[in-house]
Amino acid sequence: MATTDEVVILGAGMHPWGKWGRNFVDYGVAAARAALAEAELPWNEVQFVAGGSTMRCGYPGYVAGATFAQALGWQGAQVASCYAACATGAQALQAARQRILAGLCDVALVVGADTTPKGFLAPQGGERPDDPDWVRFRLGLTNTIYFGLYAQRRMSLYGATAEDFARVKVKNAQHGLHNPNARYRKACALEDVMASPVVSSPLRLLDICATSDGGAAVVLASADYARRHNAAHAALSIAAVATSTPRFPCAEVEMPDIATDSAAAVAASGQRFRSQVARDARAEAGIGAQEIDVAEVYDLSTAMELDWCEDLELIPEGEAERWLAAGDTAVGGRMPVNPSGGLACFGEAVPAQGLAQVCELSWQLRGMAGQRQVAGARIGISANQGLFGHASAVILRGAVTT
């Protein structure tokens, strides 16, 4: 093994999202085997396993790398486990990618899976008054309240309406119709969203993603190994992985960490940290925002998708509603967003969702996405935000699809 300057994706796989009520390991193993099958690679070729940890599934969830390696069959692979809330998938991917870039292995498997309860995803591990996430929940700021505050801010800043948010759900539901891994595969009309109960004003039930069970996995390799193994697979590379945290100049602004993108924090630091992670990723990839063909973004709520489109600088600030209404963010538009159907159609399976986005981009850039295919897609970006301030972005670069 030698150092390499490129890491490629040999295969991607998923276990369909739903409420299956089984052990999370079942979903991760199914996804891993699907990814290995797509890569045309036997399990014993894998030298390193990065597992996305889940805090909800007991000790095996904490040591997910070893858990998945054991379930697939001990064969001597080295392991690592990563946790960064909703950014877990990207950080596990980065751990495997860096190992290959360092020349410490040729082939790595990255797996994330989760089994979730009904209702809110509450903090795990008991009372932690020094943890901003725990404090947020004690203050009554459950996820849905948090999403509602983001939506209200967007309405105040840009004049967004509840109907604008509902159109995001309508668009993503249309995409999800064509995704066999999606939990919700049903068309949704604007009237359906607007008739659903208000959960956290202005957001309604159909504006907010569910909690789900599911799994996702990708097989990574050095470019040299990929060329030797299957030249056709060597064309899809990981161009960048970036993570970011907020900047809080304490002398200028004092506020709880939960307000990561508040107006005061942005004014004090001069930037949104979610924009910074996109810039960092594009700088590593050596591309401009205008070169991106397809995006998988973090739509925990419909309003958050609009924010992310602008934070990633795919759409000018304050214009996401107009692009959405014009069909520009749908498959066939000038900047397709969430062709998978997004979390609106999947729901949250926390350590898997970042990897699920990478799976979708992999299939898009290989021209394997069927009726949701983005024609000519060559560069794709995914983005997630984990609680406690993690933001992540992954950029894939592939050959031109038709």
N, C-alpha and C positions, 0 to 999 in steps of 0.2 A: 504493500500500500504506500502511496505517496500523496503529498498534498495536492489538492485540486482547486481550481477556481470556479467550478460550476457543480451544482447539485441538481439532479433531475428527478422528476416524479415518474416512477415506473408503473405504478398502479394506484387506483383509488377504490374504496369500497365502503358501503354503508349497510347498517341494519335499519329497516324502515322505522320512522318515528311513530309513536302511539302511546297508549297506556297499557302496556303488556303485562306489568306486574311480575316480571321475572328478575332474576339476579342481573345486575349490570354487566357482569362478566360475559353472560351469554351474548349480549348485544355487541360487545367489543370483539369477541372471538369471531362472530359472524362477519363483522365488518373487516377484520383483519384477513380472514380467509378469502373474502371477496376481493380485497386489494391485492393479495398475493396471486389469486387466480388471474386478475387482469394483468398483473406484471409477468405472468407465466413463470413464476418463481417458487421453488419449494421453500417451506418454512425454515429448513435447516441452513439455507443460504444467508439468513438474516443474522447480522453480527451485533446489532444494538437495538434495543426496544425502548422507546420513550412513551410513557403512559401519562395521559391526562388524569390527574387525581380528582376524586369526588369525595367531598366531606360528608355526604349523606349515607354512604354505603359501608360504614365500619372500617376496620383496619385494612381490609383488602383494597378499599378505595383510596386510602392514603398512600399505599405502596403499589400504585396501579401498574407501573412498569413491570415489576416482578409478578404481579397478579396475572397479567395477560401472558407473560412469558411462561408461567407455570401452566396456565390453562391450554396454551397451544402445544405444550410439551417441552420440558427442559431440554435444551440442546446447547447450552453454554453461552448464549447471548448475554452481553452486558446490558444493564438496565438503568433507567433513570425515571423519576416521577416528578411531575411538574404541577403546580397549582397557581392560577392567577385569575380565579373566578371565570368570567366569560371570556377572558383572554387566554385561558389555559391552553387551548389547542394551538394557538400561534407560538406560545412559549415552548411547548413540547416539540413542535415542528422545528423551532430554532435550535433546541438542544441537539436534535438528531442531525440537523444540517451542519451545525458547527463541528460536530464530531467528524463528519465526512470531509468538510473543508480542511480540517486539521490533519487529515490523512490517517486517522485512527481507526476507521472502518470504511468499507466500500458500500455496504447495504444496511439500511436501517428501516425499522417499522415504527410508525407513530400511531397510537390508538387512543381514542377517548370514548367513554360511554357513561351513561347515567341512568338511574332509576329515580324518579321524582315522586313526592307525595302530592296530593291535591292541595290547592291553595297556594299561599305565598311561599317563596323560597326564603325561609328565615335564616339568620346567622346560625352557625353550628358551633358547639363547644362551650355552651354555658354562658354565664354572665361575664362580660368583658367591657367594663366601663371606659377603658382606654382605647377601645376599638371604634372608630367612627361609624363603621357599618352597624355595629350593635347599637350605638347611640342613636343612629338614624331610625332604627326600628322602634326604640323606646320612645322616641319623640313622635311616633305615629307616621313616620315617613316610610311606609312600606313601598315596594317597587312601584305599585300602581300610582301612589301619590307622587312619587318622584317623577314618573313619566308625565303625569298631569301638569306638574309645575313646568317641566320642559315645554309642554304644548302651550301652556299659557304664555310663557315667555315668547314663543314663536308668534303667537297671535299679537302680542304687544309690539314686537319689533317689526314684523313684516305684514301684518294684517291678515294672517292665515285664518281660515274658518274651519269649523267642525266638518264641513263638507269637503274641504281640501284634504283633511286627514283621512276621511272615509274613502276618498279616491285611491289612496295608497293601498288600502285593504282590497279594494275592487281589482286593482291592477295585479297585486301579488296573488290573489286567489285565481285569477285567470292563468297566471304562470304555473301555479301549483297543480292545476288540473292535469298537466302533462308530466308530472314528476312522480314516479312510482314509489319513491321513498318518503313523500310528504304524508303527514298525518291527515291533513284536511285537504281533500281533493273535491272541492265543490265551488261552483261559480257563486259570486256574491255581488249583489246589486247595491248601488248607493243607498237605496231605500232600506235594504236589510241592515246596513251598518247604522244608519240614523235611527232605526227603530229598536236597536238593541239597548239594554239598560245602561245608564250612565254609571261608570265605576269611579272615575276620578275626573271631575270636570276639567276640560271639555271632552275627555276621552270616554268612549263607550266600550262595551264588552268586546265588540268585534274590532276595536282599535288596538287591543292589547293581546300579546301572545300568551299562549297557554304554557304550562309546564308539561314536559313529555319524557318518555323513555326513548332511548335511541343510541346508536353508535356510529362512529366514522373512523376510517383509517386510511393512511397513505403509505406507500413504499417508496423510500428515497434511495438514490444511489449516486455514486460519482459518475461524471459524464463518461469517463473511460470505461467503467464497468458497464454502463448502459450500452455503449457502442459495441462492446464485446458480446453482451447478452442479447440485445434486441435493438438494432440501430433505429428502428421506427420510434422507439420510446425515448430516444436520446434528445428529441427535439423540444421537449417540454421542461423548462428549467425554472427553478425558484430564483427569481431575479433579486428579491429583497425580502427581508423580514425585519420589522422595526417595532419597538415598544417605546412608550413614552409615559411620563407622569406629569402632573401639573406643576407650574411654577407659582409659588406663593411668596412674594416679597413681604415678609412679615412686618417690616417697618412701614409699609404702605397700606396693607390691608390685613384685617384680622377677622377671620370667619371660620366656621367649621369646615373640615376637610370634605364633607359631603357636598359642598358647593363648588365642585371642581371647575365648572364652566360658568360661574355667575358673572354678571355684567361687571361687577367690581373687580373680580379676579382677572378677567380679560383686560380690563382697562389698566390694571396695575402691571400685568406681565406683558401686555402687548400682543397676546396671541391666545388662541384656544389650544389646549394641549392635544385635542383630537386632530387639529390641523397640523400640528407639529409632527405627529407620528406619520402622517401621509407625506409630508415634505421629506422626512428622514428616509422613508421607504423609496420615494422617487429619486432621491439623491443617490442612494445605493444602487438603484437599478439604472441610473443614468437616463431617465426619461422625464418628459413633462406631463402634466395632468391631461393635456389634450391628446396624448398618445394612448390613453387607456380606452379600451373598447367595451369592457363589461365590468360590472361591480357587484359584489355581494356584500351588503352592509347590514349593520346591526339594527334591525327593526323590532326591538322589544315593544315599541309602540309605533303606530303609523307616523306620528309627528317626528319621532327620532330618525326615521328614514330620511325625511326631508332635511333635518339638521346634518346628518352624516353626508348626504350628497354635496352639501356646501362645505362642510368641514374638510372633506377630501379634495375640495377645489375642482370637483367634476362639473359643478354648476355654479354660476356667480351667486354671491350672497344675496339672499332675499328673492331669488327667482325660481326656487324649486317647485313652488306651487304652479307657476306658469308652465314650466317644462312638463310637469306631471299632467296637467290638463290637456296639453298639446299632444300627449302620447310619446314624448321624447324619452321617458324613462321606462317605457315598455319594450319588450322584445320587438324589434323592427324599428325602434326609435333611434335617435342619435346617441343616447347614452343609456343603454339598458341597465336597469338596477334590479337586483334580486330575481333573475330569471328562474331560480330554483323555486320561487314562491316565498323565500325568506322565512323568518321566524313566524310570520303570520300564518304560514301553512305547516310549519314544523313544530313550533313551540320550543321551549328551552330544554335541552339536555346538556347542561353546562360544559363539561369537559369535551363534549363532542361537537358543539356547534361551530367553533372556529375551524375544525377539521372538515366538517360538512361543507362549509363555504369553499375550502380548498378543493374538495372533491368536485363540487359543481364547476369551479373554474377549470379544473383539469379536463373535465368532460367537454366543457364549452370550447376550450382551446384545441382540443383534439377533434372537434366536430362530431361528438358523440351524444349530444344533448337532445336529439330527436326534435319534437315539435316546439320545444322551447329554445332551440339553437339560435344563437346570435351569429348571423352570417358574417364571415370575415374576421371573427374575433382572433386577435393575436396576442394582446396583453390584457390581463385581468387583475383587479385588486380586490382584496377582502379586508374588512375592518370590523373590529370588536372593541368593546370597552368593558373591562372588568371592574367591579367595585374596588374601593380603596385606591382608585386612581390609575389602574393600568389601562392603557390604550394600545391597540396592536393593529398592524397592517401587514399584509402579505401580498407580494406582487409575483405573478407567474408570467412567463414569456413563452410563447409557443409558435409553431408554424401557422401560416394563414389557413383558416378553414373555409369551407364553402357553404 
